[in-house]
Amino acid sequence: MKKRPLILLSNDDGFRAPGIQFLIDVLRPLGDLVVVAPQSGRSGMSAALTVVTPLDLVIVSKEKGLSIYRSNGTPVDCVKLALNQLFEDRKPDVFFSGINHGSNVSVAIHYSGTLGAVIEASLNGVPAVGFSLDDHSINADFGPSCLYIKQIAKQVLEHGLPEGHCLNVNIPAIPVLKGVKICRQARGRWVEEFDKREHPNGGFYYWLTGNFRDDEPLSQDTDMYALNEGYVSIVPSKIDMTSYSLKETMKDWNFNIK
C-alpha cells in the first residue's frame, strides 16, 4: 500500500495565523501534515537563525494526519528543528510555507521569512513552495485561492522540483482569479523611509516605512505584472546565486599583483 505524502508546513506569521490555518485545511486531503511554525509573527526574518538563545519545540495538538508544533525561533529555525528532530525515519515529500499575509513579489524573496523557510527546506533537499496573498489584513479572504493552491501542490507532489530550486507563488486578493502565469522576478526595490520620532526619555527612535518601486511596470512577464492583472504568479527560483555571465566576463580581468 502506497504511503500518503508527508508534508511539512511553516510560515512567518505564527502558528495561529489565518493563512496557515487555511493552508492546513486545503492540504489535509493530499497527505499527512506536520506543522512547525513560530509562536508569533516573524515577518522580514529572511534566513535569520537563532544562535544565542535556546529554542523550544512545543506540541500544540496532534490527531490523525495532523501534528502542530510551535517554536520561539525564526521560520528558518522552525524548518531546521523540524528536519532535525521530527523526521528521523522519513524526510518530508514536500514543504509549503504560508499563506503569507501580504505579497512577496520581486526582491521580497530576499527579505521574507516565508521565503526564508522555503529556501531552507530546498537547501535540505525538500521540494519547497511559498504561498503569499496580496492582503495584509488578519481578515483576508483566502477562499478564492483554494483550488489554485491545491492544484499547485498536486503538481509539485507529482513532478517534484529540481534540486536547489523552489517556487515563489503570489496570489491576488480578488474574488475571481484569472488563472496562473509562470513569471520572472520583477526588477524593483523597496524605497525605504524612516519616521523619526523623539523618545520621551531622550534621544530618537525610528519606524521603518516605505513603498515598493516597480522599475519595469510595462514588462508583462513579471510576477508584479501578473499579480496586478489578477493572475496567480509562480516564479521558479534557485538557490545558486552565481552570475555565470559575469563569471565569464571576469576571466579577462587582471588580478596580477606586482
C-alpha positions as CSV (number, residue, x, y, z in Angstrom):
1,M,0.0,0.0,0.0
2,K,1.4,3.4,-1.1
3,K,2.1,5.8,1.8
4,R,0.3,9.1,1.9
5,P,2.6,12.0,1.2
6,L,4.3,13.5,4.2
7,I,4.0,17.3,4.1
8,L,5.9,19.8,6.3
9,L,4.4,23.3,6.8
10,S,5.6,26.6,8.3
11,N,5.2,30.3,7.9
12,D,6.4,33.7,9.3
13,D,3.0,35.0,10.7
14,G,2.8,32.5,13.6
15,F,1.1,29.1,14.0
16,R,-2.2,30.8,14.9
17,A,-2.3,33.0,11.7
18,P,-5.4,32.5,9.5
19,G,-3.2,32.0,6.5
20,I,-1.5,28.8,7.8
21,Q,-4.8,27.6,9.2
22,F,-6.4,27.9,5.7
23,L,-3.4,26.2,4.1
24,I,-3.8,23.2,6.6
25,D,-7.4,22.9,5.5
26,V,-6.6,22.9,1.8
27,L,-3.7,20.4,2.0
28,R,-5.2,17.9,4.5
29,P,-6.7,15.8,1.7
30,L,-3.4,15.5,0.0
31,G,-1.3,13.9,2.8
32,D,-0.2,13.8,6.4
33,L,0.7,17.2,7.7
34,V,3.4,18.3,10.2
35,V,3.3,22.0,11.1
36,V,6.2,23.7,12.8
37,A,5.7,27.4,12.9
38,P,6.8,30.4,15.0
39,Q,4.8,31.1,18.2
40,S,4.3,34.7,17.0
41,G,4.9,36.8,13.9
42,R,8.4,36.7,12.5
43,S,8.0,38.7,9.3
44,G,11.1,40.0,7.5
45,M,13.3,37.4,9.0
46,S,14.7,36.1,5.7
47,A,17.3,33.4,6.5
48,A,17.8,34.5,10.1
49,L,18.7,31.9,12.7
50,T,18.8,32.0,16.5
51,V,22.3,31.4,17.8
52,V,22.4,32.9,21.3
53,T,19.0,31.8,22.7
54,P,17.9,28.2,23.4
55,L,15.0,27.1,21.2
56,D,11.9,25.3,22.2
57,L,9.7,22.9,20.2
58,V,6.3,22.6,21.8
59,I,3.5,20.3,20.6
60,V,0.2,22.2,20.2
61,S,-2.1,19.5,19.0
62,K,-1.9,16.0,17.5
63,E,-4.5,14.0,15.6
64,K,-4.5,11.5,12.8
65,G,-2.8,13.1,9.8
66,L,-2.0,16.4,11.5
67,S,0.6,17.4,14.1
68,I,1.1,21.1,15.0
69,Y,4.2,22.4,16.8
70,R,5.2,25.9,17.7
71,S,8.7,27.3,18.4
72,N,10.2,30.5,19.8
73,G,12.5,30.6,16.8
74,T,12.5,32.1,13.3
75,P,10.9,30.5,10.3
76,V,14.3,29.0,9.3
77,D,14.8,27.8,12.9
78,C,11.4,26.0,12.6
79,V,12.4,24.2,9.4
80,K,15.8,23.2,10.8
81,L,14.3,22.0,14.1
82,A,11.6,20.0,12.2
83,L,14.0,18.3,9.9
84,N,16.5,17.5,12.7
85,Q,14.0,16.4,15.4
86,L,10.8,15.2,13.8
87,F,11.8,13.3,10.7
88,E,14.5,10.8,11.7
89,D,13.0,7.9,9.7
90,R,11.5,9.7,6.7
91,K,12.1,13.0,5.1
92,P,9.1,15.2,4.1
93,D,8.0,14.7,0.5
94,V,7.3,18.4,0.1
95,F,7.4,21.7,2.1
96,F,4.9,24.5,2.0
97,S,5.2,27.9,3.6
98,G,2.4,30.5,4.1
99,I,-0.1,31.5,3.3
100,N,1.6,34.8,4.0
101,H,-0.5,37.8,4.8
102,G,0.9,40.2,2.1
103,S,2.6,39.6,-1.2
104,N,6.3,38.5,-1.7
105,V,7.0,39.6,-5.2
106,S,10.2,40.7,-6.8
107,V,13.1,41.3,-4.3
108,A,10.9,40.4,-1.3
109,I,12.3,36.9,-1.7
110,H,15.5,38.3,-0.1
111,Y,13.7,39.7,3.0
112,S,10.7,37.4,3.5
113,G,10.6,34.9,6.4
114,T,8.0,33.0,4.3
115,L,10.6,32.5,1.6
116,G,13.5,32.1,4.0
117,A,11.8,28.9,5.2
118,V,11.3,27.8,1.6
119,I,14.9,28.3,0.8
120,E,16.0,26.4,3.9
121,A,13.8,23.4,3.0
122,S,15.2,23.5,-0.5
123,L,18.8,23.6,0.8
124,N,17.9,20.4,2.6
125,G,16.7,18.6,-0.5
126,V,12.9,19.0,0.1
127,P,10.8,20.4,-2.8
128,A,9.5,23.7,-1.4
129,V,6.9,26.3,-2.3
130,G,6.0,29.6,-0.7
131,F,2.4,31.0,-0.9
132,S,1.5,34.6,-0.3
133,L,-1.7,36.6,-0.6
134,D,-1.7,40.2,-1.6
135,D,-3.6,41.3,1.5
136,H,-2.0,42.1,4.9
137,S,-5.4,42.1,6.8
138,I,-5.9,39.5,9.5
139,N,-9.3,39.1,8.0
140,A,-8.0,38.5,4.5
141,D,-10.2,36.2,2.3
142,F,-8.1,33.2,1.2
143,G,-11.1,31.4,-0.3
144,P,-10.6,32.2,-4.0
145,S,-7.0,30.7,-3.8
146,C,-8.1,27.3,-2.6
147,L,-8.3,25.4,-5.9
148,Y,-5.1,27.1,-7.2
149,I,-3.1,26.2,-4.1
150,K,-4.4,22.6,-4.2
151,Q,-3.5,22.2,-7.9
152,I,0.0,23.7,-7.5
153,A,0.6,21.3,-4.5
154,K,-0.6,18.3,-6.6
155,Q,1.7,19.2,-9.4
156,V,4.7,19.6,-7.1
157,L,3.9,16.3,-5.4
158,E,3.6,14.6,-8.8
159,H,6.6,16.2,-10.6
160,G,8.9,17.3,-7.8
161,L,11.4,20.1,-8.3
162,P,15.0,20.1,-9.4
163,E,17.5,20.1,-6.6
164,G,18.2,23.6,-5.4
165,H,15.1,25.1,-6.9
166,C,11.9,26.3,-5.3
167,L,8.7,28.2,-6.2
168,N,7.5,31.6,-5.1
169,V,3.7,31.9,-5.5
170,N,1.8,35.1,-5.1
171,I,-2.0,35.4,-5.2
172,P,-4.1,38.5,-5.9
173,A,-6.7,39.4,-3.3
174,I,-9.7,39.4,-5.6
175,P,-12.9,37.4,-5.7
176,V,-12.2,35.7,-9.1
177,L,-8.7,34.8,-10.2
178,K,-7.9,34.8,-13.9
179,G,-5.5,31.9,-13.9
180,V,-1.8,31.1,-13.4
181,K,1.2,32.7,-15.1
182,I,4.8,31.4,-14.8
183,C,6.8,34.5,-14.4
184,R,10.2,36.0,-13.7
185,Q,11.0,38.1,-10.7
186,A,10.2,41.8,-11.3
187,R,13.1,44.3,-11.2
188,G,12.4,46.8,-8.4
189,R,13.2,47.5,-4.8
190,W,11.7,48.9,-1.6
191,V,12.2,52.7,-1.3
192,E,12.6,52.8,2.4
193,E,11.9,55.7,4.7
194,F,12.2,56.1,8.4
195,D,9.7,58.0,10.6
196,K,12.0,59.8,13.1
197,R,10.3,60.4,16.5
198,E,11.6,61.9,19.7
199,H,11.7,59.5,22.6
200,P,10.1,60.7,25.8
201,N,13.2,59.6,27.8
202,G,15.5,61.5,25.4
203,G,17.0,60.7,22.0
204,F,15.2,59.5,19.0
205,Y,13.6,56.3,17.6
206,Y,12.7,55.3,14.1
207,W,9.8,53.4,12.4
208,L,10.6,51.7,9.1
209,T,8.1,52.8,6.4
210,G,8.3,53.0,2.6
211,N,6.8,51.6,-0.6
212,F,7.8,49.1,-3.3
213,R,9.0,50.7,-6.6
214,D,8.4,48.6,-9.7
215,D,11.2,49.5,-12.1
216,E,9.6,47.9,-15.1
217,P,5.8,48.3,-14.8
218,L,5.2,47.6,-18.5
219,S,7.0,44.3,-18.6
220,Q,4.3,41.7,-19.0
221,D,6.4,38.6,-18.0
222,T,7.0,39.6,-14.3
223,D,5.4,38.5,-11.1
224,M,4.4,42.1,-10.3
225,Y,2.5,42.5,-13.6
226,A,0.7,39.2,-13.3
227,L,-0.4,39.9,-9.7
228,N,-1.7,43.4,-10.7
229,E,-3.6,41.8,-13.6
230,G,-5.4,39.3,-11.4
231,Y,-3.3,36.2,-12.1
232,V,-1.6,33.8,-9.6
233,S,2.1,34.3,-10.3
234,I,4.7,31.5,-10.0
235,V,8.4,32.4,-10.1
236,P,10.7,29.3,-10.3
237,S,13.7,30.3,-8.1
238,K,17.0,28.8,-7.4
239,I,19.5,28.7,-4.5
240,D,22.6,29.1,-6.7
241,M,23.0,32.9,-7.0
242,T,26.2,32.7,-9.1
243,S,26.2,35.1,-12.1
244,Y,27.6,32.8,-14.8
245,S,27.7,35.6,-17.4
246,L,29.8,37.8,-15.1
247,K,31.9,34.9,-14.2
248,E,32.9,34.6,-17.9
249,T,33.5,38.3,-18.2
250,M,35.8,38.3,-15.2
251,K,38.1,35.9,-16.8
252,D,39.5,38.9,-18.7
253,W,40.2,40.9,-15.5
254,N,43.8,41.4,-14.4
255,F,44.5,40.1,-10.9
256,N,48.3,40.0,-11.3
257,I,49.7,41.7,-8.2
258,K,53.2,43.2,-8.5
